[in-house]
């Protein structure tokens, strides 16, 4: 087996339906691919694929949802096609327009394309960051892959400690660095050219996304029907597949609206997959099973119930293996189980409501941002009062006592900087906020001058969404050969949402007001009035039930994470028979520990 | 029209006489032909007293309407009063120089000119131009003005039905005559090379800096494109009440060092500025055949604008002007990026614009207007005189 084949085989879970490798340019360029066949299931759709002249070769991950429209335009211009795939449309478009074609694509993609005429290789990632792509610069070239694990196989790696600290605070590492110094994430919308000598040049191509720092004062908020129409078109496009389709359904607003539109637009039965739990602790704030199932029944769907069973530690290990990064979102565990079940039931495409919260102010922190970020005096007063009351309110005090330009970032934090010393050894806990927040400050700086709500949303859209939510969705679903699709995240929907004013997004202290109106208009009973519920696991209960295993893992002298944790905290964990730490922090510690172990062994 | 043998007398009822002369010179019109009415002139006061004495009821009615229509706007009241007091001098001019047609650009102030002219010189024909502003505002005194019109002209077909709904005399003809651009002049400028560093790219905006022009969209679109084009600058020609707010927005967006506010320029300088742009953008959400776009098209500069009525028709099926959905700033930015990145797009857009712009040739518009006026007069032009007021 060649090195290229060996590296490609590390992605076998992403593409169980076929594989291929090609060496080009006298063996100087190698392309490998694992195929998950969604469109044109015939062997003609195999990759790496070349255009009919054999000059352009591509290995490509994702879907171009408007490929049929583009193909018709190209046919009208005299082009012929050998397959029914979007890959061939991409190659034909490239031959006609070069990389300027990127502006015409509507979809999720990451690809590497080699042009044998110029000897140049190009790579691109979709502008929202739905499909992942990683890059490693080597002494003798450049390597790219859909998962970091592939690139780790190309030489020694070292841990970027700052990324781990960020993961501890935010539950994910934001920005290009995710934990390894030698490998970086390709940024959403990044397009690059690799010269034959290995030099990388970033290119100004690809679609331009709207300015998410808020509409101008003269711009009227779009009518609800505009968003409904955009969503409906998007759902129709996202249902395009030659394999059965499923929908991840939480019973909340986002997935209920999606389910209603799917029921209206789909010509084939679509099955809902719901993560239900009967073991949730009241602290977990999860829907009970009956509520979710009743919501699905009202929409007329058959539902597959996915229930969390087993212990936390093994599933954390599975999640870290799938994501390949220290990402610790409980929802990732739920999606892992949903994807596993979907694959078992023959559903290779899974729609999900990801993105609605980021586009329409759906997080609780958005309400705080809208209320306090533009009123620093009020924020300081509330912060002082919160400190006096103590308890959970202390978190507000810890956020608003810092510099105002850090506030939007701190609203994302699960662990405040002030609490780092309780978890970390002093030399790490004393890391400056400038260093900790560096990648997020770059994004936040771009939204200076916008309203508080828009600053928080801008940060979420550019970091939390691609680096955490979309990252885990793609990885945990592809771990089982299921393609996650996100109808809320197409350029027309993103664009419409960008033009809602703050007041149109938040009404009566509740976000996602336009989506609530759509739910009401579509007759999605109950969802519009329900409090926010996402996909989650009964984490409090799982930590409590599995405390002995967790304690053993974290305090194991051989555990790689031990060098990070404050010895006093480890002693408390060691001495206690019940959980003494916030369950989300426990999960993050387990994830970081496992990821470091994985790195050491991998 | 002067080239076609029509004797035109431009009359200014308000404004700076020096600026008006400069404008006329810029257009090659003899300034001695112009009449600049001012309160320093004895004839203005003489005419006023004469008209008030001869038509006391009509004059009183005009004053009453003026007060009634502007009672809530003292500024308009004063400005309108100044125009009304000069209107008899215009009437005297019409009588003395045997003017056949008075062509009024309908705005708020000429509303008081037309009745006085028609009362004092009933044989004189009255032609009124109605632009977008006129149709949208529909101020009562302006509506009254329509009753005196012998013909109405507009430059956009879409206004015809609106005018039919406004006007009082159903038999008055309505003609669509484009506000033309001087293609001959544009072609001279188009042939010149433009100074400036080779690496510098200028994106241009030319308009009044007023809220209804949505220049904030242009700044935001520039911000989106500028991230890809390190040498791109935005040049804004024009002035207005929004200027300070727009300068603040440029600072907020972090593009202030790449945006140049050039202020209001003369017509010749404006054309020179447009000719130096790589792309001209217009982000107004309400326009009807804007002159800026016509001039840019005539100068061979590709344009990007929102697909709003008027501009859609100008765009020749979306080829002569690159269009974006109204209000979608990122689409404006995308169209600009396409033009900056791909010379083929520029060639395609400019060629389509070249084919389209001939519809807006000022010579053709003048010929149409002349023919219209000839049809109004008994003997026919060009022996007749014409007074245009603005």
Interface residues (C-beta under 8 A of the other chain):
Chain A: X100 X103 X204 X205 X207 X208 X209 X210 X211 X216 X217 X218 X219 X220 X446 X448 X449 X450 X495 X498 X499
Chain B: X211 X214 X216 X217 X220 X223 X224 X225 X227 X228 X229 X251 X252 X253 X254 X327 X328 X329 X330 X331 X333 X334 X337 X338 X341 X342
